[in-house]
Amino acid sequence: MKLMITTQYRENYGAWDWDGTGACPQYWKNKGGVDYFLPLGSVFNPDTIDQLISKVRVKVERFNDYVEEYIVNWSIEADDYLSPFEQDQLEYDGVIKYPAQEVTL
């Protein structure tokens, strides 16, 4: 089993012209996201999922004046599961060039 995590990445276009004084201009644009996975091994305790998500959140989320990345979805999947993006790569390109990224704790 593995924990699959999908994030949303956003960029603040207003911050690139900011001179660092006063409030940072806010002009956020969604820029896609990233698929991550955490191998769970053969023994998985569903009672610990909230703890796992909290640990993964620290690894993948970030927030500053310029960019944000945060978890929007997660699921428990079989070891051979492919994310929708990986499936699309196989279907259209015949190869996965951009696999989901493994998270280590």
C-alpha positions as a Markdown table, in Angstrom:
| # | Residue | x | y | z |
|---|---|---|---|---|
| 1 | Met | 0.0 | 0.0 | 0.0 |
| 2 | Lys | 1.0 | 3.6 | -0.5 |
| 3 | Leu | -0.3 | 7.0 | 0.5 |
| 4 | Met | -0.9 | 9.1 | -2.6 |
| 5 | Ile | -0.9 | 12.9 | -2.1 |
| 6 | Thr | -1.9 | 15.6 | -4.6 |
| 7 | Thr | -0.9 | 19.2 | -4.1 |
| 8 | Gln | -1.9 | 22.5 | -5.6 |
| 9 | Tyr | 0.9 | 24.9 | -6.6 |
| 10 | Arg | 0.2 | 28.6 | -6.7 |
| 11 | Glu | 2.4 | 31.6 | -7.7 |
| 12 | Asn | 1.9 | 35.2 | -6.6 |
| 13 | Tyr | 2.5 | 37.2 | -9.8 |
| 14 | Gly | 2.2 | 40.4 | -7.8 |
| 15 | Ala | 5.3 | 39.6 | -5.7 |
| 16 | Trp | 7.7 | 39.7 | -8.6 |
| 17 | Asp | 7.5 | 43.4 | -8.9 |
| 18 | Trp | 7.4 | 44.0 | -5.2 |
| 19 | Asp | 10.2 | 46.2 | -3.8 |
| 20 | Gly | 9.9 | 44.6 | -0.3 |
| 21 | Thr | 8.3 | 47.6 | 1.4 |
| 22 | Gly | 4.7 | 47.7 | 2.6 |
| 23 | Ala | 2.3 | 44.9 | 1.9 |
| 24 | Cys | 3.1 | 42.4 | -0.8 |
| 25 | Pro | 0.8 | 42.7 | -3.8 |
| 26 | Gln | -1.6 | 39.7 | -4.1 |
| 27 | Tyr | -2.2 | 38.2 | -7.6 |
| 28 | Trp | -2.3 | 34.5 | -7.1 |
| 29 | Lys | -2.5 | 32.1 | -10.0 |
| 30 | Asn | -2.9 | 28.3 | -9.8 |
| 31 | Lys | 0.0 | 26.6 | -11.7 |
| 32 | Gly | -0.9 | 22.9 | -11.4 |
| 33 | Gly | 0.4 | 20.6 | -8.7 |
| 34 | Val | 2.5 | 17.6 | -7.8 |
| 35 | Asp | 1.7 | 14.0 | -7.1 |
| 36 | Tyr | 3.6 | 12.5 | -4.1 |
| 37 | Phe | 3.5 | 9.1 | -2.6 |
| 38 | Leu | 4.6 | 7.6 | 0.7 |
| 39 | Pro | 5.2 | 3.8 | 0.8 |
| 40 | Leu | 3.3 | 2.3 | 3.7 |
| 41 | Gly | 4.7 | -1.3 | 3.5 |
| 42 | Ser | 2.7 | -4.4 | 4.0 |
| 43 | Val | 1.4 | -3.4 | 7.4 |
| 44 | Phe | -0.8 | -0.3 | 7.5 |
| 45 | Asn | -2.8 | 1.0 | 10.5 |
| 46 | Pro | -5.6 | 3.2 | 9.4 |
| 47 | Asp | -5.7 | 4.7 | 12.9 |
| 48 | Thr | -2.4 | 6.5 | 12.2 |
| 49 | Ile | -3.4 | 8.2 | 8.9 |
| 50 | Asp | -3.9 | 11.6 | 10.5 |
| 51 | Gln | -0.4 | 11.4 | 11.9 |
| 52 | Leu | 1.1 | 10.4 | 8.6 |
| 53 | Ile | -0.7 | 13.2 | 6.8 |
| 54 | Ser | 0.7 | 15.7 | 9.4 |
| 55 | Lys | 4.2 | 14.4 | 8.8 |
| 56 | Val | 3.9 | 14.6 | 5.0 |
| 57 | Arg | 2.3 | 18.0 | 5.2 |
| 58 | Val | 5.6 | 19.4 | 6.7 |
| 59 | Lys | 7.6 | 17.8 | 3.9 |
| 60 | Val | 5.5 | 19.0 | 0.9 |
| 61 | Glu | 3.6 | 22.2 | 1.9 |
| 62 | Arg | 5.2 | 25.6 | 1.7 |
| 63 | Phe | 3.9 | 29.2 | 2.0 |
| 64 | Asn | 5.6 | 32.5 | 1.4 |
| 65 | Asp | 5.0 | 35.8 | -0.4 |
| 66 | Tyr | 5.9 | 34.2 | -3.8 |
| 67 | Val | 4.5 | 30.7 | -3.9 |
| 68 | Glu | 2.2 | 28.3 | -2.1 |
| 69 | Glu | 1.9 | 24.5 | -2.3 |
| 70 | Tyr | -0.6 | 22.7 | -0.2 |
| 71 | Ile | -2.3 | 19.3 | 0.0 |
| 72 | Val | -5.7 | 19.1 | -1.8 |
| 73 | Asn | -6.3 | 15.4 | -1.8 |
| 74 | Trp | -4.9 | 12.1 | -0.5 |
| 75 | Ser | -5.8 | 8.4 | -0.8 |
| 76 | Ile | -4.5 | 5.0 | 0.2 |
| 77 | Glu | -3.7 | 2.9 | -2.9 |
| 78 | Ala | -2.2 | -0.4 | -4.0 |
| 79 | Asp | 1.6 | -0.5 | -4.6 |
| 80 | Asp | 1.0 | -0.7 | -8.4 |
| 81 | Tyr | -1.3 | 2.4 | -8.5 |
| 82 | Leu | -0.5 | 5.0 | -11.1 |
| 83 | Ser | -1.7 | 8.6 | -10.6 |
| 84 | Pro | -3.9 | 10.1 | -13.4 |
| 85 | Phe | -0.9 | 12.1 | -14.7 |
| 86 | Glu | 1.2 | 8.9 | -14.9 |
| 87 | Gln | -1.6 | 7.1 | -16.6 |
| 88 | Asp | -1.9 | 9.9 | -19.2 |
| 89 | Gln | 1.8 | 9.8 | -19.8 |
| 90 | Leu | 1.6 | 6.1 | -20.5 |
| 91 | Glu | -1.4 | 6.5 | -22.8 |
| 92 | Tyr | -0.1 | 9.4 | -24.9 |
| 93 | Asp | 3.7 | 9.0 | -24.7 |
| 94 | Gly | 4.1 | 5.3 | -24.0 |
| 95 | Val | 6.5 | 6.1 | -21.1 |
| 96 | Ile | 6.3 | 7.9 | -17.7 |
| 97 | Lys | 8.9 | 10.7 | -17.8 |
| 98 | Tyr | 7.5 | 12.5 | -14.7 |
| 99 | Pro | 6.6 | 9.9 | -12.0 |
| 100 | Ala | 5.0 | 10.8 | -8.7 |
| 101 | Gln | 7.7 | 11.9 | -6.2 |
| 102 | Glu | 8.4 | 9.7 | -3.2 |
| 103 | Val | 8.2 | 11.3 | 0.2 |
| 104 | Thr | 10.5 | 10.0 | 3.0 |
| 105 | Leu | 9.8 | 10.6 | 6.6 |
